[in-house]
Amino acid sequence: MTSTSNSPKQAPAEKTPSTDDKPLKLGELTLLATDVSLDYNVRIAHEQKSRKLFGSSGEKGVVQALKGISLAARKGEFIGLVGRNGSGKSTLLRVLAGVETPTSGEVVATSTPQLMGVKAALMPNLTGVDNIRIGLLAMGLTPAEVDERIPRVTELADIGNSIRMPMRTYSSGMNARLRFAISVAADPDILMIDEALSTGDDAFRQRSNEAMKQLIARSGTGFLVNHSAPAIRELCTRVVWLDKGEIVADGETQQIMSEYSKFMNALRRHGEPTALKVKSRYNQTFYERVQTIAGRTKTS
C-alpha cells in the first residue's frame, strides 16, 4: 500500500488490552508503520568532469533513505530512534509525522503526530509570548487553554526577559527551547522530537526530561531522535536501532543501547568491516520484527 497524503491516516483506537502481567502498562495502539520505504531521486556528478555550479550534468540515481520499515507504537511508550549519522532517523521521524510521503508502504495513526515546531507557524517579528499564543492556537487549543498554559511554556523555555522580545532576536538555542516548550505544553497524543533535548544547559535538559516524563505519564506517545545515550536511556521505554535506512533491532531500551554501543565502539576503533560483523550478531530478521509488532499490537 502507498500513502496518498502527507498526513498519517486516522485509525480508530483499539480497546485497551490487559497488561497486568507486564512491567509497563501500555494503552491502545496509536501509530502503525507498514513496510515503509522512501527513495530520493538524485543526480550524481561526474567525479573528474568540471562543471558549472548550477549545472545539470551527471548521472541520475536513487538514494534509498528508508527500506521496509515496519513498527508499531502504543500510548505510554517513549521510543528512541538511534543510529549513526545518515542512518535515516530524522527521515523516519518526518515520514511518521506526515511531513514526507513514503515511496511505498503506509503509516496510520489515531491522531495527527506533532513534530516539534513544524505545525507552529511562529512569527519572527512578534514576541515570544505572542508566539506562544499563536503556536498553541495553531495546535488546536482554545483561547482559555492557551491563557492557562502560557506560564507553563514560559517557565519551561526559561529564556528570561527575551520572552517579551521579538523572536528574530533569539539565538538558535533559544528558538529551539521555546518551540519545544510550546510543543510539550500542547499535550499532543503523539509527539516527535528531533534532537531538542540536546539544546541548552544542564538545568534546561533536566526540565525537558521531566516535561517528557510527565507527557508519557499522561498516556501520550513519544518519539525521540537524540545522539545522547544517557538521554535515551533515561527517557525511553523502548529503542529502535536504524542503520542505512533499515531497522537493525527494536526492543527494550537497555538491551538495544548496549548492542548499539558495541557497534559504535567497533566502528570508532576498528572501522566499518568490524562494525558490520558486530551488527550482524544483533540484526533482527523481518520475521522477528513482525513478531515483535504482533506481540505489541495483540489485544486480549
Residue pairs with C-beta under 8 A, 6 or more apart in sequence:
1 34
1 104
1 105
1 106
2 102
2 103
2 104
2 105
2 106
3 9
3 101
3 102
3 105
3 106
3 107
5 98
5 101
6 98
6 99
6 100
6 101
7 98
7 112
8 31
8 96
8 97
8 98
8 107
8 108
8 109
8 112
8 113
9 106
9 107
9 108
9 109
10 108
10 109
10 110
10 111
10 112
11 29
11 32
11 108
11 109
11 110
12 110
13 28
13 29
13 30
13 110
14 28
14 29
14 297
14 299
15 28
15 299
16 27
16 28
17 26
17 28
17 298
17 299
17 300
18 300
19 25
19 26
24 76
24 77
24 237
25 76
26 74
26 75
26 76
26 77
26 296
27 74
27 75
27 76
27 219
28 74
28 75
28 110
29 72
29 73
29 74
29 110
29 297
30 73
30 74
30 75
30 109
30 110
30 111
30 189
30 190
30 221
31 72
31 73
31 96
31 107
31 108
31 109
31 110
31 113
31 190
31 221
32 71
32 72
32 73
32 107
32 108
32 109
32 293
32 297
33 69
33 70
33 71
33 72
33 95
33 96
33 105
33 106
33 107
34 70
34 105
34 106
34 107
34 108
35 68
35 69
35 70
35 104
35 105
35 106
36 66
36 68
36 69
36 70
36 92
36 95
36 102
36 104
36 105
36 106
36 107
37 64
37 66
37 67
37 68
37 69
37 102
37 103
37 104
37 105
38 64
38 65
38 66
38 91
38 95
38 100
38 102
38 103
38 245
39 62
39 63
39 64
39 65
39 103
40 62
40 63
40 65
41 60
41 61
41 62
42 60
42 61
42 62
42 63
43 56
43 58
43 59
43 60
43 61
44 58
44 59
44 60
44 61
45 51
45 57
45 58
46 57
46 58
46 59
49 57
51 57
51 58
64 245
65 88
65 91
65 245
66 88
66 91
66 92
66 95
66 102
66 245
66 246
67 244
67 245
67 246
68 105
68 246
68 286
69 92
69 95
69 105
69 245
69 246
69 247
70 105
70 247
70 286
70 289
70 290
70 293
71 79
71 240
71 247
71 250
71 289
71 293
72 293
72 296
72 297
73 79
73 190
73 221
73 223
74 221
74 296
74 297
75 189
75 219
75 220
75 221
76 216
76 219
76 220
76 221
76 237
77 216
77 221
77 222
77 237
77 238
78 212
78 216
78 221
78 222
78 223
78 224
78 235
78 236
78 237
78 238
79 221
79 222
79 223
79 224
79 236
79 237
79 238
79 239
79 240
80 223
80 224
80 225
80 226
80 232
80 235
80 236
80 238
80 239
80 240
80 253
81 89
81 92
81 93
81 223
81 224
81 225
81 239
81 240
81 242
82 89
82 226
82 232
82 239
82 240
82 241
82 242
82 256
82 257
82 260
83 89
83 241
83 242
83 243
83 248
83 260
84 243
84 264
84 267
86 244
87 242
87 243
87 244
87 245
88 242
88 244
88 245
88 246
89 194
89 225
89 242
90 194
90 225
91 100
91 245
92 242
93 115
93 192
93 194
93 223
93 225
94 100
94 115
95 101
95 102
95 107
96 107
96 109
96 113
96 192
96 223
97 113
97 114
97 115
97 118
97 192
98 107
98 112
98 113
99 115
99 118
109 190
110 189
110 190
111 188
111 189
111 190
112 190
113 188
113 190
113 191
113 192
113 223
114 139
114 183
114 186
114 188
114 190
114 191
114 192
115 192
115 194
116 179
116 180
116 183
116 191
116 192
116 193
116 194
116 196
117 176
117 179
117 180
117 182
117 183
119 138
119 139
120 131
120 134
120 135
120 138
120 139
120 179
120 182
120 183
121 134
121 138
122 131
122 134
122 135
122 167
122 178
122 179
123 130
123 131
123 134
123 167
124 166
124 167
124 168
125 166
125 167
125 168
126 134
126 166
126 167
127 163
127 164
127 165
127 166
127 167
128 154
128 157
128 159
128 162
128 163
128 164
128 165
128 167
128 170
128 178
129 150
129 154
129 163
129 164
131 167
131 178
131 182
132 146
132 150
132 153
132 154
132 178
132 181
132 182
133 146
133 150
135 179
135 182
135 183
135 186
136 145
136 146
136 149
136 150
136 153
136 182
136 185
136 186
137 143
137 146
139 182
139 183
139 186
139 188
140 186
141 149
141 186
149 185
149 186
152 181
152 185
153 178
153 181
153 182
153 185
154 163
154 181
156 177
156 180
156 181
156 184
156 185
156 207
156 208
156 211
157 163
157 174
157 177
157 178
157 180
157 181
158 177
158 203
158 204
158 207
159 170
159 174
159 177
159 178
162 169
162 170
162 174
163 178
167 175
167 178
170 178
173 199
173 200
176 196
176 199
176 200
177 199
177 200
177 204
179 196
180 193
180 196
180 197
180 199
180 208
181 211
183 191
183 193
184 191
184 211
184 212
184 215
187 215
187 218
187 220
188 220
189 220
189 221
190 220
190 221
190 222
190 223
191 215
191 220
191 221
191 222
191 223
192 222
192 223
192 224
193 212
193 222
193 223
193 224
193 225
193 226
194 225
195 225
195 226
195 227
196 208
197 205
197 208
197 209
197 212
197 224
197 226
197 228
197 231
197 235
198 205
198 226
198 227
198 228
198 231
200 208
205 231
209 231
209 234
209 235
212 222
212 224
212 235
213 235
215 222
216 222
216 237
222 235
224 231
224 232
224 235
224 236
226 232
229 257
229 261
232 239
232 253
232 257
233 253
233 254
233 257
236 253
237 253
238 250
238 251
238 252
238 253
238 256
239 250
239 251
239 252
239 253
239 256
239 257
239 260
240 247
240 249
240 250
240 256
241 247
241 248
241 249
241 250
241 256
241 259
241 260
241 282
242 248
243 263
243 279
247 284
247 289
248 260
248 279
248 282
248 283
248 284
249 256
249 259
249 260
249 282
249 283
249 284
250 256
250 284
250 289
250 292
251 292
259 282
262 278
263 275
263 278
263 279
263 282
264 275
266 274
266 275
266 277
266 278
267 274
267 275
284 292
